[in-house]
Amino acid sequence: GVRCTNCPQGHSLTKTLETQNPDQIIAVALHSDFLAFPYPGNQDLRSQAANDIANIFSPPAKPSALIDRHLFPGEVIKCYLLGKWTGYVNDRLQEDAPVNITLSSTFDDVARETVLRMELVYTEAQSVDNRYGLWIMEDNLQSAQLNGSTIDSPYIHQHVIREYITPASGVALTENLEGGRVIIKEFLVPISGEYDESNVS
């Protein structure tokens, strides 16, 4: 939230975790309504997708983080306050992934459409509910940000969720998920003219 005094600490810690674990973390910044009303003359980073996630997972404060949407032992909700991020991220990074995920895309800058290809390769059988979620993120967005007792402007925001391609709760995989299963899905996704495609992922 741009009016969240501690959120820049969350941005900084996220960047640190990404730097320490290259290519292991995908960060997503969710600007839901609470403490996120934009300052006058600044762009609105809020989205319905972020509100949907907040409504599902009920973050106790900002900044909070979902970490693999995982419920850790002793916890009652899946949104964790800043002091728990590093330990819980490190815990999850020690786990072997039961599925390898590869995403690739091509972009048609005339039609402003991307073809997104998702390949899932299961390394071991899964009996639990497996879902995938796809969303559009944009980097390098400028919007004033409360930081402690001052308002930083300009402030550059990264990983901002713009919209969901799938529902926020994800789409369940109905295939038999045994080891060796390969699942390929393709999506045709329009990219709004409001987004700078060079900053979109």
Beta strands, then each sheet from edge to edge (+ up, - down):
strand 1: 64-66
strand 2: 79-81
strand 3: 99-108
strand 4: 113-122
strand 5: 131-132
strand 6: 135-138
strand 7: 141-142
strand 8: 145-147
strand 9: 150-152
strand 10: 156-157
strand 11: 160-164
strand 12: 171-172
strand 13: 182-190
sheet 1: 1+ 2-
sheet 2: 3+ 4- 13+
sheet 3: 5+ 12-
sheet 4: 6+ 11-
sheet 5: 7+ 10-
sheet 6: 8+ 9-
end
